[in-house]
């Protein structure tokens, strides 16, 4: 269920993420810094075995509405 999990959205530099010439995700350093940023409990939840979820159309529409609302809130702050 990580696809729409906001704890799973953190940027890395191109060098760290480059699968051919870079550090291929630099996973150990990424995890260490993520633990500082969001805490051990939330990181451990991200690394649990993955569950395959079949989303319904209504669930996806709800997710779209949630993020449209969040975007509007951010736009209003600017």
C-alpha positions in Angstrom: 0.0 0.0 0.0 3.0 2.3 -0.5 1.8 3.9 -3.7 -0.3 6.5 -1.9 1.7 6.6 1.3 3.1 10.1 2.0 5.9 8.6 4.1 7.1 7.0 0.8 7.6 10.3 -1.0 11.1 11.7 -0.4 13.5 13.0 -3.0 17.0 12.0 -3.7 19.6 13.6 -5.9 20.2 12.2 -9.4 23.6 10.7 -8.4 22.0 8.7 -5.6 19.1 7.5 -7.7 21.0 6.7 -11.0 20.7 3.0 -11.6 23.7 2.9 -14.0 26.3 5.4 -13.0 25.2 6.5 -9.5 24.6 4.8 -6.2 21.6 2.8 -7.3 19.3 4.3 -4.7 21.9 4.6 -1.9 19.5 2.6 0.2 21.5 2.4 3.4 22.2 6.1 3.6 18.6 6.9 2.5 17.1 4.7 5.2 19.4 6.2 7.9 18.4 9.8 6.9 14.7 8.8 6.6 14.8 7.4 10.2 16.0 10.8 11.4 13.4 12.6 9.3 10.3 10.6 10.1 11.3 8.2 12.9 11.9 4.5 13.3 8.3 3.4 13.6 7.2 5.0 10.3 10.3 3.7 8.5 9.8 0.2 9.8 6.2 0.3 8.5 7.5 1.2 5.1 9.9 -1.8 5.0 7.3 -4.4 6.1 6.3 -7.1 3.5 4.2 -5.5 0.8 0.5 -6.1 0.5 -1.0 -6.2 -3.0 -4.1 -4.0 -3.1 -6.8 -4.0 -5.7 -8.1 -0.4 -5.6 -11.8 0.2 -6.4 -12.8 3.1 -8.6 -14.4 4.8 -5.7 -11.3 4.5 -3.6 -9.2 6.0 -6.3 -11.7 8.8 -6.8 -11.5 9.5 -3.1 -7.7 9.6 -3.2 -7.8 12.0 -6.2 -10.2 14.3 -4.2 -8.0 14.3 -1.2 -4.9 15.3 -3.2 -6.8 17.9 -5.2 -7.9 19.4 -1.9 -4.4 19.4 -0.5 -3.1 21.1 -3.7 -5.7 23.8 -3.3 -4.6 24.4 0.3 -1.0 24.7 -0.8 -1.9 27.0 -3.7 -3.9 29.3 -1.3 -0.8 29.6 0.9 1.3 31.0 -2.0 
